[in-house]
């Protein structure tokens, strides 16, 4: 399901990548996603430990709602970064730059995508 969730993002990255560099864009994107996933896991485990969330008698579930609020708030913190995302070029800008907007991402259609 992870691959299905990010497929629109991968398509956008492939379209934005320079011709012939789509694989580099995919690798960079998946590396960033993996790094973000690791950072999220480390942050969540640190918060869980700091809030003493867990099974009694050493820990309790009393602070679980606070952890859920903090996790929800953390998702909103990345929204200001959207200001740094450049919009896709218009068709006129793409044609001036030499990008063929009608080109498919799959260049060789004579070969099947998957081995038979």
N, C-alpha and C positions, 0 to 999 in steps of 0.2 A: 504494500500500500504506500510505502514511503516514496517509491519511484513515481507512482501515479499522482501523488500530491504535488510533487515538484516539477512535473513534466511541463506545465506552462512556463515555469521559470527557466527550465533548460532550453525550451524553444526560443524564448526571448534572448537568452545568452548566446545561442547559436546564431540567431539573426543579427545580433549586435557585434559578434566577433568578426574580425577581418577575414576575408576569404582564405580558406585553407587553415585557419586557426580555431576551428570550432572545437576540436578535441582539447585544445589548451583551455578554452573557455569552460568546457565541461569539467575538466580536472580542477581548475581554479575554483569553480563554483562548489563542487563536491567537497573540496578541501576546506573551504570556508564553512560549509554546512556541518562538516564533521567537527571542526574546531568549535563552532557555536554549540553543538550538541555536548561536547566535552565540558565546555565552560558552564553550560546550563546544569549538567549533572553535578559538577563540583560545587556550584553555588547552592543548589538545592540540598545537597548532602551537608554542607556547612550550616545552612539555615536550620535544617532538621536537627542537627546536633546542638546548635546554639539555643534553639527553642525547646530542647529536651522532648522532642516528639517521638513516641514509641510505646512499646508495651510496658505496662506497670510491672514491678514496683519501682524500677529505677527511673523510668520515663512515664509520660502520660500523653493522652490525646487532647489535652485541654487547649493547647496552642495550635492545633491543626487549622482552625478557621483563620488565624492570623497568617499562617504560612500560605494558605490559599489566596488570601487578599494580597500578600506580598508578591506571589507568583503572578497573579493577574495584573498587578500594577507594573511589574517588570516587563511584561509584553508590550505595554504602551510606551515604555521608555525609548524604544527604537524608532518610533514614528518620526521624530525630528530628523532622523538620518535620511528620510525620503527626499528632503530638500536637495540632497547631493546627487540624486539619480537624474541622469539626463534623459529627456524624452526621445523617443524614436524619431529619426529624421522623416520629413515629409517626402512624398514621392519625387518632388522636384529636387530636393536636397540630395536624395539617394541617387537619382540619375546623374546629377552633377558630379557626385563623388565616384561614379562608375559602378554603383551597386545595382545589379539587375533584380528588381523587386519581384519579377515573375519567376525567378530561378527557384528550383526546389532544393531542399537541403540534401536530398538523395540525388547524387549526380549520375550514377550508373544504374539505370533501371533494367538493364539486361540481366543482371545477376540477382538472384533472390537475396532478401535481407537475412534470412536464416537458412542454414544448410538443411537440405532435404534428406 
